Amino acid sequence: MSFAFTEDQQLLADSADRFLADKYGFDARKAILRGDAGWSRDMWRAFAELGWLALAVPEDHGGLGGSTVDLAVLMERFGRHLVVEPFLATVVLGAETVARGGSDAQKAAILPAVAEGGTLLALGVGEPRARFDLHRVATTATRDGGGWRLSGHKAVVLHADAADRLILSARTAGAEDDRDGITLFLVDPKADGVTLRPYPTVDGLRGAEVLLDGVALSDADVLGGVDAGLPVIEAVVDRALVLLSAEAVGAMAETVRLTADYLRTREQFGRPLSSFQVLQHRMVEMLQAKEFAHALCYRAAGAMDSTDGIERARAAAGIKAESGRAGRLIGQEAIQLHGGMGMTDEMAVGHYFKRMTMIDVQFGNAAHHLRRFATLS
C-alpha cells in the first residue's frame, strides 16, 4: 500500500520537521512541561504564524481549508516530537465541531480567532459512566424560560483549563443511552455553575473534569440544532481518530529509530546488541508494524474527505484499532529492548510509550474499535 504526498504536503512535512527539530527538542519539551500551564503560549503563537492553526479552518473564515491528509501530515510530525500544545483540543476537535455544526454567526465569531491563535477550545463529550459510547449522555439541559440550564459531569476534557470556550454535549430529550436527543452547547468556562478540576495526564497533556450545576445558557449558545448533536459529534470524532492515529504513527517512527540507535551503540559480550539475530527479528517486527499503520493511516485520511456514513466510520475504526495494536507492540518491545532504562524519565522512549498508550484509549481503544469495525456494515 503506497501513498504519495502532493508538493504542498511535502513542503508542509519538511517545514514542520525543520521547525520542530530546531525548537522542540526533548529537553525543550521537558522545560515546557515544567511550566505552570504545561504548554507554551510562545510556541502556540509560532504555530499560528506558521499557518498550522489555520490549516483546518475553512477559507471563508480566515483559514487554509486543508484536507484531512494535510492535517495528518502535521499530526505525524507532532507525534515525532511529542508536542503538548492544545492543537488536538482546539483545532482537530473544537474548530471542526464549530465548522460542522455552528451557525454562520458562531463560525464568524470563533473560527477566525482560532486560526489567529487568539481563541482556544475544548470539546467535552465523554462522561464517567459512558465508557467509549458517544451517545451515552447523562448531562442534561432543561428549558428555563427563554434559555437552558445545564447540569452534569463531563470527564477527561482535554485542555479545558486553558479553553476560552467549552463545547459540551447534553441531553435535551430521551433516555441516557438514546441516540436521539443530544445537543451541543457553547459554554463559558468562567460562567456561574461551571467548576473545572484540572490535572496532568500520564503523557504530559492536560485534562479536566468539568462539573456543571445549573449553568444558565441562551438559545444563542446552542451549537447546531436542538437534539441534532450526535451526527456532528460522530463525524468530528471519526476524523479525530484518524488524526490521533497519525500522531501515533509519528511516535512509532521515532520509537523505532531510538531503539535501533540504542541497539547499535549498546554492547553485550563485546558486541553491539544490533548484531544479535533475535533482536534483529524483533526490530523488523516493530518496523513492519509501523509501516503498515502508516500506510493504513493515510488511506483512512484520504477516505475522510471522500466518503461519509458507514464507509467513513469503518475507515476511522480500522485505523484506530490498528494504530492501537501497533503502538502497543512497538512500545512494549522498545521498553524491553532498552531494559530498565526505558522507563526512566531521562529516556525519551518511555515518553513515547506513554503517549501511544494514551492515544490508544482516547475515544475508544483498539479492542473497542475492532468490535466496531466488525459490526459496521
KETI-596733 format. One record per residue: residue number from 0; y, z, x of N, C-alpha, C in turn. Coordinates in steps of 0.1 Angstrom, whole numbers. Layout:
PT    k  n.north   n.up  n.east  ca.north  ca.up  ca.east  c.north   c.up  c.east
PT  NUM        Y      Z       X         Y      Z        X        Y      Z       X
...
This chain:
PT    k  n.north   n.up  n.east  ca.north  ca.up  ca.east  c.north   c.up  c.east
PT    0      -12      0       8         0      0        0       12      0       9
PT    1       21    -10       8        32    -11       17       45    -11       8
PT    2       56     -7      15        69     -7        8       80    -10      18
PT    3       88    -19      15        99    -23       25      112    -19      19
PT    4      121    -12      27       134     -9       23      143    -21      22
PT    5      153    -21      14       164    -31       15      172    -27      27
PT    6      181    -37      30       190    -34       41      199    -22      39
PT    7      204    -20      27       212     -9       24      204      4      25
PT    8      192      4      20       184     16       21      180     20      35
PT    9      178     10      43       175     12       57      188     18      64
PT   10      199     13      61       212     19       66      214     33      62
PT   11      211     36      49       212     50       45      202     59      52
PT   12      190     54      54       180     62       61      184     65      76
PT   13      189     54      82       193     56       96      205     65      98
PT   14      215     63      89       227     72       90      224     86      87
PT   15      215     89      77       211    102       73      204    109      85
PT   16      195    101      91       187    106      102      197    110     114
PT   17      206    102     117       216    105      128      224    117     125
PT   18      230    118     113       238    129      109      230    142     109
PT   19      219    142     103       211    155      102      206    159     116
PT   20      202    149     124       197    153      137      208    159     146
PT   21      220    154     144       231    159      151      237    172     146
PT   22      237    174     133       244    185      126      235    196     120
PT   23      222    192     118       214    201      110      200    204     118
PT   24      202    207     130       190    211      138      184    225     133
PT   25      173    228     138       166    240      133      174    253     136
PT   26      181    254     147       190    266      150      202    266     141
PT   27      208    254     138       219    253      129      215    257     115
PT   28      203    253     111       198    257       97      196    272      96
PT   29      191    278     107       189    293      107      203    300     106
PT   30      213    295     112       226    301      112      232    299      97
PT   31      229    288      91       234    286       77      227    297      68
PT   32      214    299      70       207    308       61      211    323      63
PT   33      217    326      75       222    339       77      235    342      70
PT   34      242    332      65       254    334       58      252    340      44
PT   35      262    345      38       261    352       25      256    343      14
PT   36      261    330      14       257    321        4      243    315       6
PT   37      239    315      18       226    308       21      226    293      23
PT   38      238    288      22       240    273       24      255    271      28
PT   39      258    259      33       271    257       39      280    249      30
PT   40      292    254      27       302    247       20      308    235      28
PT   41      309    238      41       313    227       50      304    215      50
PT   42      291    219      50       281    208       50      281    200      37
PT   43      284    208      26       285    201       13      296    192      12
PT   44      308    196      18       319    186       19      316    174      27
PT   45      308    176      38       304    165       46      295    155      38
PT   46      286    161      30       277    153       21      286    144      12
PT   47      296    151       6       305    143       -3      312    132       4
PT   48      317    134      17       324    124       24      315    113      28
PT   49      302    116      30       292    105       33      288     97      21
PT   50      292    102       9       288     95       -3      275     99      -9
PT   51      268    109      -3       255    113       -8      255    120     -22
PT   52      266    127     -24       267    134      -37      270    124     -48
PT   53      276    112     -45       279    102      -55      267     92     -57
PT   54      256     94     -49       246     84      -49      239     82     -63
PT   55      237     93     -70       230     93      -83      240     92     -95
PT   56      253     92     -92       263     92     -103      266     78    -107
PT   57      266     74    -120       269     61     -124      282     56    -119
PT   58      283     43    -116       295     37     -111      308     39    -120
PT   59      306     39    -133       317     40     -142      322     55    -143
PT   60      316     64    -135       320     77     -135      323     82    -120
PT   61      326     72    -112       330     75      -98      319     76     -88
PT   62      307     72     -92       296     72      -83      292     59     -77
PT   63      280     59     -71       275     47      -65      264     40     -73
PT   64      259     47     -83       249     41      -92      236     38     -84
PT   65      232     47     -75       220     44      -67      207     46     -76
PT   66      197     39     -71       184     40      -77      176     52     -73
PT   67      165     54     -80       156     65      -76      150     63     -62
PT   68      148     51     -58       143     48      -44      154     52     -34
PT   69      167     49     -37       178     53      -29      178     68     -27
PT   70      176     75     -38       176     90      -37      164     95     -29
PT   71      153     88     -31       141     92      -24      142     90      -9
PT   72      149     80      -4       152     78       10      160     90      15
PT   73      170     94       8       178    106       12      170    119      12
PT   74      162    121       1       155    133        0      144    134      10
PT   75      138    123      14       128    123       25      135    129      38
PT   76      147    124      41       154    129       53      158    144      51
PT   77      161    149      39       164    163       37      151    171      40
PT   78      139    165      36       127    172       39      124    173      53
PT   79      127    163      61       125    164       76      134    174      82
PT   80      145    178      76       154    187       83      156    200      75
PT   81      148    202      64       148    214       56      162    218      52
PT   82      168    208      46       182    210       41      182    220      29
PT   83      191    230      29       191    241       19      202    240      10
PT   84      211    230      11       223    229        2      217    225     -12
PT   85      225    228     -22       220    226      -36      221    212     -41
PT   86      215    203     -33       215    188      -38      205    187     -49
PT   87      194    193     -48       184    192      -59      190    197     -72
PT   88      196    209     -71       201    216      -84      212    208     -90
PT   89      222    204     -81       234    198      -87      232    183     -90
PT   90      227    175     -80       227    161      -81      214    156     -89
PT   91      202    160     -84       190    155      -89      188    160    -103
PT   92      190    173    -106       188    179     -119      200    179    -128
PT   93      211    185    -123       222    187     -131      230    174    -135
PT   94      234    166    -125       241    154     -128      233    144    -136
PT   95      220    143    -133       211    134     -141      210    138    -155
PT   96      210    151    -158       209    156     -172      222    153    -179
PT   97      233    155    -173       246    151     -179      247    136    -181
PT   98      242    128    -171       243    113     -173      234    108    -184
PT   99      223    115    -186       213    110     -196      217    116    -210
PT  100      222    128    -211       223    135     -224      238    137    -228
PT  101      247    137    -219       260    141     -222      268    131    -230
PT  102      279    137    -237       288    128     -244      297    121    -234
PT  103      305    111    -238       314    104     -229      324    114    -223
PT  104      328    124    -231       338    134     -226      332    143    -216
PT  105      319    147    -218       313    156     -209      310    148    -195
PT  106      306    136    -196       304    128     -184      317    126    -176
PT  107      327    123    -183       340    121     -176      345    134    -170
PT  108      342    145    -176       347    158     -171      339    163    -159
PT  109      326    160    -159       317    166     -149      313    157    -138
PT  110      309    144    -141       302    136     -131      312    132    -119
PT  111      324    128    -122       333    125     -110      335    137    -101
PT  112      335    149    -107       337    162      -99      325    165     -91
PT  113      313    161     -96       301    163      -88      301    153     -76
PT  114      304    141     -79       305    131      -68      314    134     -57
PT  115      325    141     -61       335    145      -51      332    158     -44
PT  116      322    165     -49       318    178      -43      325    190     -48
PT  117      332    188     -59       340    199      -64      333    207     -75
PT  118      322    202     -81       315    209      -91      300    210     -88
PT  119      295    222     -89       281    225      -87      274    228    -101
PT  120      262    223    -102       255    225     -115      241    232    -112
PT  121      236    238    -123       222    243     -122      216    241    -135
PT  122      203    237    -135       196    234     -147      185    245    -149
PT  123      186    252    -160       176    262     -163      167    258    -175
PT  124      155    254    -173       146    250     -184      133    258    -183
PT  125      131    266    -173       119    274     -172      121    288    -177
PT  126      110    295    -182       111    308     -187       99    316    -182
PT  127      100    330    -183        89    338     -177       75    335    -183
PT  128       74    332    -196        61    330     -203       58    315    -204
PT  129       66    306    -199        64    292     -202       54    286    -192
PT  130       51    292    -180        43    286     -170       50    272    -166
PT  131       43    261    -168        49    248     -165       53    240    -177
PT  132       52    246    -189        54    238     -201       69    238    -204
PT  133       75    226    -203        89    225     -206       93    227    -221
PT  134       83    225    -230        86    227     -244       85    241    -249
PT  135       80    250    -240        78    264     -244       91    272    -242
PT  136       99    273    -252       112    278     -251      114    290    -260
PT  137      116    302    -255       118    314     -264      133    317    -265
PT  138      141    312    -255       155    314     -256      161    308    -269
PT  139      169    315    -276       174    310     -289      189    308    -289
PT  140      192    298    -297       206    295     -300      208    295    -315
PT  141      215    304    -321       217    305     -335      231    302    -339
PT  142      233    297    -351       246    294     -356      254    306    -359
PT  143      266    306    -354       275    317     -357      289    312    -360
PT  144      292    311    -373       304    305     -378      304    290    -374
PT  145      314    286    -366       315    272     -362      309    270    -348
PT  146      302    280    -343       297    278     -330      282    283    -329
PT  147      279    288    -317       265    292     -314      265    306    -307
PT  148      254    313    -308       251    325     -300      238    323    -293
PT  149      239    324    -280       227    321     -271      222    334    -265
PT  150      208    336    -267       202    348     -262      188    344    -256
PT  151      185    351    -245       172    348     -239      172    350    -224
PT  152      162    344    -217       159    346     -203      154    333    -197
PT  153      162    328    -188       158    316     -180      154    320    -166
PT  154      143    315    -162       137    320     -149      138    310    -138
PT  155      140    315    -126       140    307     -113      149    295    -115
PT  156      162    298    -118       172    287     -119      178    285    -105
PT  157      175    274     -99       179    271      -85      194    271     -84
PT  158      199    278     -75       213    279      -71      222    282     -83
PT  159      217    290     -92       225    294     -104      237    303     -99
PT  160      235    310     -88       246    319      -84      258    312     -78
PT  161      256    299     -74       267    291      -69      273    281     -79
PT  162      266    280     -91       270    269     -100      283    272    -107
PT  163      290    261    -110       302    262     -118      299    261    -133
PT  164      288    253    -136       283    252     -149      268    253    -149
PT  165      262    260    -159       248    260     -161      244    251    -172
PT  166      233    244    -171       228    236     -182      215    243    -186
PT  167      214    249    -198       203    257     -202      197    251    -215
PT  168      184    252    -216       177    248     -228      175    260    -237
PT  169      176    258    -250       174    269     -260      168    263    -273
PT  170      161    272    -280       155    268     -292      165    269    -304
PT  171      167    258    -311       176    258     -323      168    256    -335
PT  172      155    254    -334       146    252     -346      132    253    -342
PT  173      123    257    -351       109    257     -348      104    269    -341
PT  174       91    269    -338        84    280     -331       85    278    -316
PT  175       81    289    -309        84    289     -294       77    277    -287
PT  176       66    272    -291        59    262     -284       60    248    -291
PT  177       69    247    -301        71    234     -307       78    224    -298
PT  178       75    211    -298        82    201     -290       96    198    -296
PT  179       97    199    -309       110    196     -315      118    209    -316
PT  180      131    207    -318       140    219     -320      145    225    -307
PT  181      146    217    -296       151    222     -283      165    215    -281
PT  182      175    223    -277       188    218     -275      193    222    -261
PT  183      201    214    -255       207    217     -242      221    222    -244
PT  184      225    232    -236       239    237     -237      245    238    -223
PT  185      258    236    -223       266    238     -211      272    252    -212
PT  186      269    260    -201       273    274     -202      281    278    -189
PT  187      292    285    -191       299    291     -180      292    303    -175
PT  188      288    303    -162       281    315     -157      289    328    -157
PT  189      302    326    -158       310    338     -159      314    343    -173
PT  190      308    336    -183       311    340     -197      305    354    -200
PT  191      311    360    -210       306    373     -215      292    371    -220
PT  192      283    380    -216       269    379     -221      260    373    -211
PT  193      265    367    -200       257    360     -190      255    369    -178
PT  194      243    372    -175       240    381     -163      231    373    -153
PT  195      235    372    -141       227    365     -131      221    375    -121
PT  196      208    373    -119       201    382     -109      196    372     -98
PT  197      205    370     -88       201    360      -77      192    366     -67
PT  198      185    358     -60       176    362      -49      173    350     -40
PT  199      169    352     -27       164    341      -19      150    338     -22
PT  200      146    326     -22       132    322      -23      125    321     -10
PT  201      112    321      -9       105    322        3      108    311      13
PT  202      113    299       7       115    287       16      130    286      20
PT  203      138    296      18       152    296       22      162    292      12
PT  204      158    287       0       167    284      -10      171    296     -18
PT  205      179    294     -28       184    305      -37      180    302     -51
PT  206      175    312     -58       172    312      -72      178    323     -79
PT  207      177    323     -93       183    334     -100      176    335    -114
PT  208      175    347    -119       171    349     -133      184    349    -141
PT  209      185    342    -152       197    341     -160      194    348    -173
PT  210      201    359    -176       199    367     -188      210    364    -197
PT  211      207    361    -210       217    357     -220      217    367    -231
PT  212      228    373    -234       229    383     -245      240    379    -255
PT  213      237    371    -265       247    367     -275      259    359    -269
PT  214      256    350    -260       267    342     -254      273    333    -264
PT  215      286    334    -266       293    326     -276      296    312    -270
PT  216      292    301    -278       294    287     -274      299    280    -286
PT  217      305    269    -283       311    260     -293      302    247    -294
PT  218      305    239    -304       298    226     -305      300    217    -294
PT  219      312    219    -287       316    211     -276      307    214    -264
PT  220      300    226    -264       291    229     -253      277    224    -255
PT  221      274    218    -266       261    211     -268      260    199    -260
PT  222      250    197    -251       248    186     -243      238    177    -250
PT  223      243    166    -255       234    157     -263      233    162    -277
PT  224      223    157    -284       222    160     -298      215    174    -300
PT  225      218    180    -311       211    193     -315      196    189    -318
PT  226      187    197    -313       173    196     -315      167    184    -307
PT  227      175    177    -299       171    165     -292      170    166    -277
PT  228      168    179    -272       169    181     -257      157    178    -250
PT  229      145    179    -256       133    177     -248      131    164    -241
PT  230      133    153    -248       132    140     -241      141    138    -229
PT  231      153    144    -230       162    143     -218      156    152    -207
PT  232      151    164    -210       146    173     -200      134    166    -193
PT  233      125    160    -201       113    154     -195      116    143    -186
PT  234      126    134    -190       129    123     -182      135    128    -169
PT  235      144    138    -170       151    143     -158      140    149    -148
PT  236      131    157    -154       121    164     -146      111    154    -140
PT  237      107    144    -147        98    134     -141      104    128    -129
PT  238      117    124    -130       124    118     -118      125    128    -107
PT  239      127    141    -111       128    151     -100      115    154     -93
PT  240      104    152    -101        91    153      -95       89    143     -83
PT  241       93    131     -86        92    120      -75      101    124     -63
PT  242      113    129     -66       122    131      -55      118    144     -48
PT  243      113    154     -54       107    165      -47       95    161     -38
PT  244       88    152     -43        76    146      -35       82    139     -23
PT  245       93    132     -25        99    125      -13      103    135      -3
PT  246      109    146      -7       113    157        2      100    163       9
PT  247       89    164       1        77    169        7       72    160      17
PT  248       73    147      15        68    137       24       76    138      38
PT  249       89    140      37        96    142       49       92    155      56
PT  250       89    165      49        84    178       55       70    175      62
PT  251       62    168      55        49    165       60       50    157      73
PT  252       59    147      74        60    139       86       65    147      98
PT  253       74    156      95        79    165      106       68    175     110
PT  254       60    180     101        49    189      104       39    182     113
PT  255       35    170     109        26    163      117       31    160     131
PT  256       44    157     132        50    154      146       50    167     154
PT  257       54    178     148        55    191      155       41    195     160
PT  258       31    193     152        17    197      155       12    188     166
PT  259       14    175     165        10    166      176       16    170     189
PT  260       29    173     189        36    177      201       30    190     207
PT  261       27    199     198        21    212      203        8    210     210
PT  262       -1    201     204       -14    199      209      -13    192     223
PT  263       -3    184     224        -1    176      237        3    186     248
PT  264       10    196     245        16    205      256        8    218     258
PT  265        1    222     248        -7    235      249      -20    232     256
PT  266      -24    240     266       -36    237      273      -47    248     270
PT  267      -59    244     271       -71    253      270      -82    248     279
PT  268      -87    257     287       -97    253      297      -92    242     306
PT  269      -79    243     309       -73    234      319      -71    220     313
PT  270      -72    218     300       -70    205      294      -60    207     282
PT  271      -52    197     279       -44    198      267      -53    198     254
PT  272      -48    205     244       -56    206      232      -58    192     226
PT  273      -49    183     228       -50    170      222      -62    162     228
PT  274      -68    166     238       -79    159      244      -92    162     237
PT  275      -92    173     229      -105    177      222     -107    168     210
PT  276     -118    162     209      -121    152      198     -120    158     184
PT  277     -125    170     183      -125    177      169     -111    179     165
PT  278     -101    182     174       -87    184      170      -81    170     167
PT  279      -85    160     174       -80    146      172      -84    142     157
PT  280      -96    145     153      -100    142      140      -92    149     129
PT  281      -89    162     132       -80    169      122      -66    163     122
PT  282      -61    159     133       -48    153      133      -48    140     125
PT  283      -59    132     127       -60    119      119      -60    122     104
PT  284      -67    132     100       -68    136       86      -54    139      81
PT  285      -46    147      89       -33    150       85      -24    138      83
PT  286      -25    129      93       -17    117       93      -21    108      81
PT  287      -34    107      78       -38     99       67      -32    104      54
PT  288      -32    117      52       -27    124       40      -12    121      39
PT  289       -5    122      50         9    120       49       13    105      46
PT  290        5     96      52         8     82       49        5     78      35
PT  291       -6     83      29        -9     80       16        1     85       6
PT  292        5     98       8        16    104        0       29     96       1
PT  293       32     92      13        44     84       15       44     71       7
PT  294       33     64       7        32     51        0       32     53     -15
PT  295       25     63     -20        24     66      -34       38     71     -39
PT  296       45     78     -31        58     83      -34       68     72     -37
PT  297       69     62     -29        78     51      -31       74     41     -42
PT  298       61     41     -44        56     33      -56       61     40     -68
PT  299       60     53     -69        64     61      -81       79     60     -82
PT  300       86     61     -71       101     60      -72      105     46     -78
PT  301       99     36     -74       102     23      -80       99     22     -95
PT  302       88     29     -99        84     29     -113       94     37    -122
PT  303      101     47    -116       111     55     -124      122     47    -130
PT  304      126     36    -124       137     28     -129      132     15    -136
PT  305      119     13    -136       114      1     -142      104      3    -154
PT  306      101     16    -156        92     19     -167       98     31    -175
PT  307       91     34    -186        96     46     -194       83     51    -201
PT  308       85     62    -208        75     68     -216       63     72    -207
PT  309       51     69    -212        38     73     -206       37     68    -191
PT  310       41     55    -189        39     50     -175       48     58    -166
PT  311       60     61    -169        69     69     -161       62     83    -158
PT  312       57     89    -169        51    102     -168       39    102    -159
PT  313       31     92    -160        19     91     -152       22     89    -137
PT  314       33     81    -134        37     79     -121       42     92    -115
PT  315       50     99    -122        55    112     -118       44    122    -116
PT  316       35    123    -125        24    133     -124       15    130    -112
PT  317       12    117    -111         3    113     -100        9    116     -86
PT  318       21    113     -83        27    116      -70       28    131     -68
PT  319       32    139     -79        33    153      -77       20    160     -74
PT  320        9    155     -80        -4    160      -77       -8    157     -63
PT  321       -5    145     -59        -9    140      -45       -1    147     -34
PT  322       12    148     -37        21    155      -27       17    170     -25
PT  323       14    176     -36         9    190      -35       -4    191     -28
PT  324      -13    182     -30       -26    183      -23      -24    180      -8
PT  325      -16    170      -5       -14    166        9       -6    176      16
PT  326        4    182      10        13    192       16        5    204      20
PT  327       -4    208      11       -13    220       13      -22    217      25
PT  328      -29    206      25       -38    202       36      -30    202      49
PT  329      -19    195      50       -12    193       62       -6    207      67
PT  330       -1    215      58         5    228       61       -5    237      67
PT  331      -17    238      60       -27    247       64      -33    243      78
PT  332      -35    230      79       -40    225       92      -30    228     104
PT  333      -18    226     101        -7    228      111       -7    242     115
PT  334       -8    251     106        -7    266      109      -20    269     118
PT  335      -31    264     114       -44    268      121      -43    262     135
PT  336      -38    250     137       -38    243      150      -27    250     159
PT  337      -17    256     153        -7    263      161      -12    277     164
PT  338      -22    282     158       -27    296      159      -17    305     153
PT  339      -17    318     157        -9    328      151        6    325     152
PT  340       10    317     162        24    314      164       30    306     153
PT  341       21    299     145        26    290      135       33    297     124
PT  342       30    310     121        37    317      110       48    326     115
PT  343       52    325     128        64    333      132       76    326     128
PT  344       87    334     126       100    329      122      106    319     132
PT  345      102    321     145       108    313      155      102    298     156
PT  346       91    296     149        84    283      150       88    276     137
PT  347       93    264     138        97    256      127       85    252     117
PT  348       73    251     123        62    246      114       60    255     103
PT  349       61    268     104        59    278       94       70    276      82
PT  350       82    272      86        92    270       76       89    257      68
PT  351       84    247      74        80    235       67       68    238      57
PT  352       59    246      62        48    250       53       53    258      41
PT  353       62    267      43        68    274       31       75    264      21
PT  354       83    255      27        90    246       18       80    237      10
PT  355       69    232      17        59    224       10       52    232      -1
PT  356       50    244       2        43    253       -8       52    255     -20
PT  357       65    257     -18        74    259      -29       76    246     -37
PT  358       76    235     -30        77    222      -37       65    220     -46
PT  359       53    224     -42        41    222      -49       42    229     -63
PT  360       48    241     -63        48    249      -76       60    246     -85
PT  361       70    239     -80        82    235      -88       78    225     -99
PT  362       81    229    -111        78    221     -123       64    217    -124
PT  363       55    225    -119        40    222     -120       34    219    -107
PT  364       23    226    -104        16    225      -92        6    213     -93
PT  365       -1    210     -82       -10    199      -81      -21    199     -92
PT  366      -27    210     -94       -37    211     -105      -31    208    -119
PT  367      -19    213    -121       -13    211     -134      -11    196    -136
PT  368       -5    189    -126        -2    175     -128      -14    166    -127
PT  369      -25    171    -120       -37    163     -121      -43    163    -135
PT  370      -42    174    -142       -47    175     -155      -38    167    -164
PT  371      -25    167    -162       -15    160     -170      -18    145    -168
PT  372      -20    140    -156       -23    126     -153      -35    122    -160
PT  373      -45    130    -161       -58    126     -167      -57    125    -182
PT  374      -48    133    -188       -47    133     -203      -36    123    -208
PT  375      -28    118    -199       -18    108     -204      -24     94    -206
PT  376      -22     88    -217       -28     75     -219      -20     67    -230
